[in-house]
Amino acid sequence: MTSADLVASDTRHAGTADIVRAGVRAHLPDMRTCYEGLLVGQPTLAGTVVASFDIAPDGVVTQAAAKGVSRELETCVASAIKQIKFAIATDGAVHIKAYPIEFKP
């Protein structure tokens, strides 16, 4: 499983994309565990889930959603992202429009 390019609507802050990538990558094992559990009943399950989320100035995720592959995997990805505490110190919120995450066995 790898993460692809990040599309952010807030590029005012240098390094924000790198901080977001690091935060998501730190939680990829949680997403992978969920995905592997789904593979037991659906061995051909694969594809890309695209997450969108909002990060408050204190680094807390205030909203997260995901689309793609299956409803169960969407829920898992959104839940994992909601648990992330990003190391962001900004003067405003950050909205991530599209963060694709690829899942393959």
C-alpha positions as CSV (number, residue, x, y, z in Angstrom):
1,M,0.0,0.0,0.0
2,T,1.4,3.4,-0.9
3,S,0.1,6.9,-0.7
4,A,0.1,9.0,-3.8
5,D,0.2,12.8,-4.3
6,L,-1.5,15.1,-2.0
7,V,-3.8,17.8,-3.3
8,A,-4.3,20.5,-0.7
9,S,-6.3,23.7,-1.0
10,D,-4.1,25.5,1.5
11,T,-0.5,26.0,0.3
12,R,0.2,29.1,2.2
13,H,2.4,27.3,4.7
14,A,5.7,25.8,3.6
15,G,6.1,22.2,4.5
16,T,2.4,21.6,5.2
17,A,2.2,18.9,2.5
18,D,5.2,17.0,4.0
19,I,3.7,17.2,7.5
20,V,0.3,15.9,6.2
21,R,2.1,13.0,4.3
22,A,4.1,12.1,7.5
23,G,0.9,12.1,9.6
24,V,-1.0,9.9,7.2
25,R,1.9,7.5,6.6
26,A,2.3,7.0,10.4
27,H,-1.3,5.7,10.4
28,L,-1.0,3.5,7.3
29,P,-0.5,0.4,9.5
30,D,-3.9,0.9,11.0
31,M,-5.5,1.2,7.5
32,R,-3.5,-1.8,6.3
33,T,-4.7,-3.9,9.3
34,C,-8.3,-3.1,8.4
35,Y,-7.7,-3.8,4.7
36,E,-6.2,-7.1,5.4
37,G,-9.2,-8.1,7.6
38,L,-11.5,-7.2,4.6
39,L,-9.3,-9.4,2.3
40,V,-10.3,-12.5,4.2
41,G,-13.8,-12.3,2.8
42,Q,-13.0,-10.4,-0.4
43,P,-9.6,-11.7,-1.7
44,T,-9.7,-9.6,-4.8
45,L,-10.4,-6.3,-3.0
46,A,-8.0,-3.6,-4.4
47,G,-8.0,-0.1,-5.6
48,T,-7.6,3.5,-4.5
49,V,-9.5,5.2,-1.6
50,V,-9.4,9.0,-1.8
51,A,-9.6,10.7,1.5
52,S,-10.5,14.4,2.2
53,F,-10.2,16.0,5.6
54,D,-9.9,19.2,7.5
55,I,-7.1,20.0,10.0
56,A,-7.6,22.6,12.6
57,P,-4.7,25.0,13.4
58,D,-3.8,22.8,16.4
59,G,-3.3,19.8,14.2
60,V,-6.6,18.0,15.1
61,V,-8.7,16.5,12.3
62,T,-12.1,18.1,12.5
63,Q,-13.7,16.2,9.6
64,A,-12.7,13.2,7.4
65,A,-14.3,11.3,4.6
66,A,-13.2,8.7,2.1
67,K,-14.5,7.3,-1.2
68,G,-13.5,4.2,-3.2
69,V,-13.1,0.4,-3.2
70,S,-15.7,-0.5,-0.6
71,R,-17.9,1.2,2.1
72,E,-16.1,-0.7,4.8
73,L,-12.7,0.4,3.7
74,E,-13.9,4.0,3.3
75,T,-15.1,3.9,6.9
76,C,-11.8,2.5,8.1
77,V,-9.7,5.1,6.3
78,A,-11.8,8.0,7.5
79,S,-11.7,6.7,11.1
80,A,-7.9,6.3,11.0
81,I,-7.5,9.8,9.6
82,K,-9.7,11.2,12.4
83,Q,-7.3,9.8,14.9
84,I,-4.2,11.6,13.5
85,K,-2.8,14.6,15.5
86,F,-0.8,16.5,12.8
87,A,2.2,18.4,13.8
88,I,1.0,21.6,12.2
89,A,1.4,25.1,13.6
90,T,-0.5,27.4,11.3
91,D,-2.6,30.6,11.6
92,G,-5.5,28.9,9.9
93,A,-7.2,25.6,9.1
94,V,-5.9,23.3,6.3
95,H,-8.3,21.5,3.9
96,I,-7.1,18.4,2.1
97,K,-9.2,18.0,-1.0
98,A,-7.8,14.6,-2.2
99,Y,-5.3,12.3,-0.6
100,P,-5.4,9.0,-2.6
101,I,-4.3,5.8,-0.8
102,E,-3.7,2.7,-2.9
103,F,-4.6,-0.7,-1.5
104,K,-3.4,-3.9,-3.1
105,P,-2.8,-7.4,-1.7
